[in-house]
Amino acid sequence: MQYLEPLFELPQEIRKCIYTSNAVESVNSALRKVTRGKGAFPSESSVFKVMYLRIKELSEKWRKPISNWKIIQPQLIEIFDKRYTKYIEV
């Protein structure tokens, strides 16, 4: 419960963005799909190669901008200040 409560303290726009774009689960699911049916890989590098190619395909697909970003970004800056702004150009 201690990990869930901070989520509900965030503004509604940020929560909706998190709900609708759970990128980690999406990537994990996509990687499981490409490795599940293979049985065995000849080497560790071949697994990395398959995963790299899948992530490249996904990154081309994820070009869609986040809805309400102009509302969400100032909220993130207000909440996280330098922890957020040091990684972006505002």
C-alpha positions as CSV (number, residue, x, y, z in Angstrom):
1,M,0.0,0.0,0.0
2,Q,2.9,2.4,0.7
3,Y,3.9,2.3,-3.0
4,L,0.4,2.9,-4.3
5,E,-0.6,5.9,-2.2
6,P,1.9,8.3,-3.8
7,L,0.4,7.6,-7.2
8,F,-3.0,9.0,-6.0
9,E,-1.3,12.1,-4.7
10,L,-0.4,13.0,-8.3
11,P,-2.6,15.3,-10.4
12,Q,-5.3,13.5,-12.5
13,E,-3.6,14.3,-15.9
14,I,-0.4,12.6,-14.8
15,R,-2.2,9.6,-13.4
16,K,-4.1,9.2,-16.6
17,C,-0.8,9.4,-18.6
18,I,0.7,6.6,-16.4
19,Y,-2.4,4.4,-16.8
20,T,-2.6,4.7,-20.5
21,S,1.1,4.5,-21.3
22,N,2.6,1.8,-19.1
23,A,5.7,1.6,-21.2
24,V,7.5,-0.9,-19.0
25,E,4.7,-3.5,-19.2
26,S,4.4,-2.9,-23.0
27,V,8.1,-3.5,-23.6
28,N,8.2,-6.6,-21.4
29,S,5.2,-8.1,-23.2
30,A,6.8,-7.4,-26.6
31,L,10.1,-9.0,-25.6
32,R,8.3,-12.0,-24.2
33,K,6.5,-12.5,-27.5
34,V,9.7,-12.6,-29.6
35,T,11.5,-14.9,-27.2
36,R,8.7,-17.2,-26.1
37,G,8.4,-19.5,-29.2
38,K,12.1,-19.9,-29.9
39,G,12.9,-22.8,-27.6
40,A,16.6,-22.2,-27.4
41,F,19.1,-19.6,-28.7
42,P,22.5,-20.6,-30.0
43,S,24.3,-17.9,-27.9
44,E,23.7,-15.0,-25.5
45,S,24.5,-12.5,-28.2
46,S,21.7,-13.9,-30.4
47,V,19.1,-13.2,-27.6
48,F,20.4,-9.6,-27.3
49,K,20.2,-9.2,-31.1
50,V,16.6,-10.3,-31.2
51,M,15.7,-8.0,-28.3
52,Y,17.6,-5.1,-29.8
53,L,15.7,-5.5,-33.1
54,R,12.4,-5.7,-31.4
55,I,13.0,-2.6,-29.3
56,K,14.0,-0.7,-32.5
57,E,10.7,-1.7,-34.1
58,L,8.8,-0.6,-31.0
59,S,10.6,2.8,-30.9
60,E,9.5,3.5,-34.5
61,K,5.9,2.7,-33.5
62,W,6.0,4.9,-30.4
63,R,6.2,8.3,-32.1
64,K,2.8,9.3,-31.0
65,P,2.9,12.3,-28.6
66,I,1.5,12.1,-25.1
67,S,-2.0,13.7,-24.9
68,N,-2.3,16.8,-22.6
69,W,1.5,17.1,-22.5
70,K,1.3,20.9,-22.3
71,I,-0.7,20.5,-19.1
72,I,1.4,17.6,-17.7
73,Q,4.9,19.0,-18.1
74,P,4.4,22.1,-15.9
75,Q,2.9,19.8,-13.2
76,L,5.9,17.5,-13.4
77,I,8.2,20.6,-13.1
78,E,6.3,21.8,-10.0
79,I,6.4,18.4,-8.3
80,F,9.9,17.3,-9.1
81,D,11.7,20.6,-10.0
82,K,15.4,20.0,-10.6
83,R,15.1,16.2,-10.6
84,Y,13.0,16.6,-13.8
85,T,14.4,19.8,-15.4
86,K,18.0,18.7,-15.4
87,Y,17.2,16.0,-18.0
88,I,15.2,18.2,-20.4
89,E,15.3,21.6,-22.1
90,V,12.3,23.6,-21.1
